[in-house]
Amino acid sequence: MPVPSATDASASAPPPPAAGPAAAPTTPVTGWGRTAPTSARLLRPGSYEEAVAAVRGCGARGVVARGLGRAYGDAAQNAGGTVLDMTGLDRIHEIDAVNGLVACDAGVSLHRLMQVLLPLGWFVPVTPGTRYVTVGGAIGADIHGKNHHVSGSFSRHVTALELLTGDGETRLVTPEDDPELFRATAGGMGLTGVILAATIRLLPVATSLMTVDTERAADLDDLMDRLTATDHRYRYSVAWIDLLARGAATGRAVLTRGDHAPLEALPAAGRGARARRDPLAFRPLRLPAAPRHLPGGLLGRTSVGLFNELWFRKAPRERRGQLQKLTSFFHPLDGLPEWNRIYGPGGFVQYQFAVGYGEQEAVRRIVGRLSAHRCPSFLAVLKRFGEGDPGWLSFPVPGWTLALDIPAALPGLDALLDELDEEVAAAGGRVYLAKDSRLRPELVRAMYPRLDDFRELRARYDPRGVLTSDLARRLAL
Ligand SMILES: Cc1cc2nc3c(=O)[nH]c(=O)nc-3n(C[C@H](O)[C@H](O)[C@H](O)COP(=O)(O)OP(=O)(O)OC[C@H]3O[C@@H](n4cnc5c(N)ncnc54)[C@H](O)[C@@H]3O)c2cc1C
């Protein structure tokens, strides 16, 4: 079923020039955390040919693809070089509504896929905490969702992709026919090539609602015990931790787990009957954007502490089978466009690490340190990863992962996070490159043992070293 193209309304910046021979002026580019802007020639190819021309004609500072800029750090930046905004390539080529497959350009957002696919009874196999990411960005970071323990990460569901490599050639890459290039590209942070298009296997759903169970955990041990004992019963599972709680309450949390609601879970009469009449409707809520100029320090310890207290108390001790809109369950932050501005001009850092099962002690120590440091994070999320995926730089390992937002200007933050990196590396774990903006390069090799293979493959397919980014230079990827 061919589908017409639609430009995604979520891209907030005015579109940069289409890729062409004329040199574009440089533009400051940042990640979602708004730290460390660098300037680059921002081009927006409108065809595969323009993308090829942009890669072939890029200058000495090279080129990197960018999706919707939701990586928090510097992965989609390229100081002094070219950044290819891929959102101009946003056609959905074909939907196989019988077998659940979609073929589309890499610049299509997951939001757009949901709009088109949900009414047909299909959902994206993996979604992160925002649906404003592109298919290219989802493969480039090999993103995970609340269902990693069941479904693995995004690339597990990719059956083929078209990759424009640094030598200017376009290759059809499948996990079977070209496993090395596929595995290096899944989670390869755009450094093996520009993904032009991909085919993705979908998940069948009967409704656009979720049945959700919520419960509170009194402390970190209680939380980890509950997750370990019951995660397997849910497709989606996540826990929000109050990192400002201390003493006996350290690590207190709210667990939210759920699954796609079957049709019979929707009420036939009364409130909610509308959903039964149109069970696959996609109805996201969208509020006005956050104001452009907000003072820094709005999210200090006091305000975040208050928020956390209210959030924890507001959560039911235990509630089963609540019906929730899919967008409220997966993407609550998307309701407030450009919410990243609430951290003020200093921006914020997202820290996410993973350690294997058996390393609970490392998680305990890290949560203890963050609590002791009184880290004002109102978004701290713990979950369990399932089996790892074969992407050489893919982040998930079977075990525990914790992600948190922290204002970049927090005193002592650099030293604290450096210590946490050491702790994570010593436990055999890793930090997530899509969220990183500050890791020291010497730790990356220990965290990602296939890094040498990755470098060797990049040299093979990109002998001129055309594909690069601020992240690649900073971490010597
Ligand atoms: C609110 C929020 C919640 C999030 N939750 C999660 C989560 O739960 N799980 C998770 O895994 N991540 C999460 N993320 C991170 C996000 O999913 C990833 O950073 C994702 O890569 C962003 O996609 P993007 O299209 O914005 O890509 P960008 O941020 O623009 O780029 C990210 C990387 O992908 C590469 N890339 C982009 N397009 C292409 C292409 N066409 N070809 C080759 N490479 C490309 C870039 O070079 C870069 O290295 C979250 C981010 C936000 C803001």
The ligand as an SDF file (V2000), in Angstrom:
LIG
                    3D

 53 58  0  0  0  0  0  0  0  0999 V2000
   12.4500   12.9340   25.6870 C   0  0  0  0  0  0  0  0  0  0  0  0
   13.4040   11.9270   25.1390 C   0  0  0  0  0  0  0  0  0  0  0  0
   13.2800   10.6200   25.5070 C   0  0  0  0  0  0  0  0  0  0  0  0
   14.1450    9.6610   24.9920 C   0  0  0  0  0  0  0  0  0  0  0  0
   13.9630    8.3690   25.3740 N   0  0  0  0  0  0  0  0  0  0  0  0
   14.7760    7.4240   24.8740 C   0  0  0  0  0  0  0  0  0  0  0  0
   14.5690    6.0620   25.1900 C   0  0  0  0  0  0  0  0  0  0  0  0
   13.6570    5.7220   25.9290 O   0  0  0  0  0  0  0  0  0  0  0  0
   15.3780    5.1530   24.6180 N   0  0  0  0  0  0  0  0  0  0  0  0
   16.3730    5.5030   23.7580 C   0  0  0  0  0  0  0  0  0  0  0  0
   17.0650    4.6160   23.2550 O   0  0  0  0  0  0  0  0  0  0  0  0
   16.6050    6.7900   23.4410 N   0  0  0  0  0  0  0  0  0  0  0  0
   15.8280    7.7490   23.9730 C   0  0  0  0  0  0  0  0  0  0  0  0
   16.0170    9.0490   23.6200 N   0  0  0  0  0  0  0  0  0  0  0  0
   17.1050    9.3670   22.6810 C   0  0  0  0  0  0  0  0  0  0  0  0
   16.6330    9.2890   21.2210 C   0  0  0  0  0  0  0  0  0  0  0  0
   15.7560    8.2070   21.0250 O   0  0  0  0  0  0  0  0  0  0  0  0
   17.8340    9.0450   20.3190 C   0  0  0  0  0  0  0  0  0  0  0  0
   18.8120   10.0080   20.5420 O   0  0  0  0  0  0  0  0  0  0  0  0
   17.4990    9.0520   18.8330 C   0  0  0  0  0  0  0  0  0  0  0  0
   18.6690    8.6950   18.1390 O   0  0  0  0  0  0  0  0  0  0  0  0
   17.0490   10.4190   18.3460 C   0  0  0  0  0  0  0  0  0  0  0  0
   16.6520   10.3140   16.9850 O   0  0  0  0  0  0  0  0  0  0  0  0
   16.7310   11.5760   16.0390 P   0  0  0  0  0  0  0  0  0  0  0  0
   16.0130   11.2540   14.7750 O   0  0  0  0  0  0  0  0  0  0  0  0
   16.3400   12.8050   16.7450 O   0  0  0  0  0  0  0  0  0  0  0  0
   18.2790   11.5910   15.7020 O   0  0  0  0  0  0  0  0  0  0  0  0
   19.3970   12.6900   16.0230 P   0  0  0  0  0  0  0  0  0  0  0  0
   19.3760   13.0670   17.4300 O   0  0  0  0  0  0  0  0  0  0  0  0
   19.3020   13.7800   15.0450 O   0  0  0  0  0  0  0  0  0  0  0  0
   20.6970   11.7890   15.7160 O   0  0  0  0  0  0  0  0  0  0  0  0
   21.0350   10.7430   16.6010 C   0  0  0  0  0  0  0  0  0  0  0  0
   22.1130    9.8580   15.9720 C   0  0  0  0  0  0  0  0  0  0  0  0
   21.5560    9.1610   14.8510 O   0  0  0  0  0  0  0  0  0  0  0  0
   22.2940    9.4550   13.6840 C   0  0  0  0  0  0  0  0  0  0  0  0
   21.3530    9.5630   12.5650 N   0  0  0  0  0  0  0  0  0  0  0  0
   20.2160   10.2870   12.4800 C   0  0  0  0  0  0  0  0  0  0  0  0
   19.6530   10.1230   11.2760 N   0  0  0  0  0  0  0  0  0  0  0  0
   20.4510    9.2720   10.5810 C   0  0  0  0  0  0  0  0  0  0  0  0
   20.4450    8.7400    9.2710 C   0  0  0  0  0  0  0  0  0  0  0  0
   19.4560    9.0000    8.4120 N   0  0  0  0  0  0  0  0  0  0  0  0
   21.4500    7.9330    8.8940 N   0  0  0  0  0  0  0  0  0  0  0  0
   22.4480    7.6080    9.7480 C   0  0  0  0  0  0  0  0  0  0  0  0
   22.5160    8.0920   11.0010 N   0  0  0  0  0  0  0  0  0  0  0  0
   21.5350    8.9190   11.4150 C   0  0  0  0  0  0  0  0  0  0  0  0
   22.9820   10.7790   13.9490 C   0  0  0  0  0  0  0  0  0  0  0  0
   24.1600   10.9230   13.1780 O   0  0  0  0  0  0  0  0  0  0  0  0
   23.2930   10.6700   15.4230 C   0  0  0  0  0  0  0  0  0  0  0  0
   24.4630    9.9570   15.6310 O   0  0  0  0  0  0  0  0  0  0  0  0
   15.1800   10.0370   24.1020 C   0  0  0  0  0  0  0  0  0  0  0  0
   15.3180   11.3770   23.7280 C   0  0  0  0  0  0  0  0  0  0  0  0
   14.4410   12.3230   24.2390 C   0  0  0  0  0  0  0  0  0  0  0  0
   14.6000   13.7620   23.8340 C   0  0  0  0  0  0  0  0  0  0  0  0
  1  2  1  0
  2  3  1  0
  2 52  2  0
  3  4  2  0
  4  5  1  0
  4 50  1  0
  5  6  2  0
  6  7  1  0
  6 13  1  0
  7  8  2  0
  7  9  1  0
  9 10  1  0
 10 11  2  0
 10 12  1  0
 12 13  2  0
 13 14  1  0
 14 15  1  0
 14 50  1  0
 15 16  1  0
 16 17  1  0
 16 18  1  0
 18 19  1  0
 18 20  1  0
 20 21  1  0
 20 22  1  0
 22 23  1  0
 23 24  1  0
 24 25  2  0
 24 26  1  0
 24 27  1  0
 27 28  1  0
 28 29  2  0
 28 30  1  0
 28 31  1  0
 31 32  1  0
 32 33  1  0
 33 34  1  0
 33 48  1  0
 34 35  1  0
 35 36  1  0
 35 46  1  0
 36 37  1  0
 36 45  1  0
 37 38  2  0
 38 39  1  0
 39 40  1  0
 39 45  2  0
 40 41  1  0
 40 42  2  0
 42 43  1  0
 43 44  2  0
 44 45  1  0
 46 47  1  0
 46 48  1  0
 48 49  1  0
 50 51  2  0
 51 52  1  0
 52 53  1  0
M  END
$$$$
